Amino acid sequence: MPRLRKVVDTRAETIAGALAEARRVQAEADAQAAAAQAEIAQGRAEARRVASEAQAKAAAEFAARQAAEDQRLAVQMDEAEARIRAMRDQAMGNVDGIATDTAQAIIQKLTGAAPSAAEIKAMAVRQGAV
């Protein structure tokens, strides 16, 4: 019996040692899994940070390009408005001459005598047309 007891005790010690080793290995695996999860979380946080920075940089570049384009278009608009004003002023300057020529032609057709431009201007002033 003492021999059997020794075998049983040895077996129990072996099982206890194996269980202790299994627990140690399990704890180590748990620690490695926790470390891996922490690395994954850190990697995700870094990826979010990089993506956020890239998005902010892209938004800033877009805003800069948009501002430059807005400025370019404002300059074009100002130039176009200046051209329109010049053409309008030129056209309005021609209106007086066209009106005088037309009035002279109508009066000559009706009366047979062509009045001078000064006479046409004086008639327009009397009529309140100028």
Secondary structure, DSSP 8 states (H G I E B T S, - for coil): -HHHHHHHHHHHHHHHHHHHHHHHHHHHHHHHHHHHHHHHHHHHHHHHHHHHHHHHHHHHHHHHHHHHHHHHHHHHHHHHHHHHHHHHHHHHHHHHHHHHHHHHHHHHHHHS----HHHHHHHHHHHT--
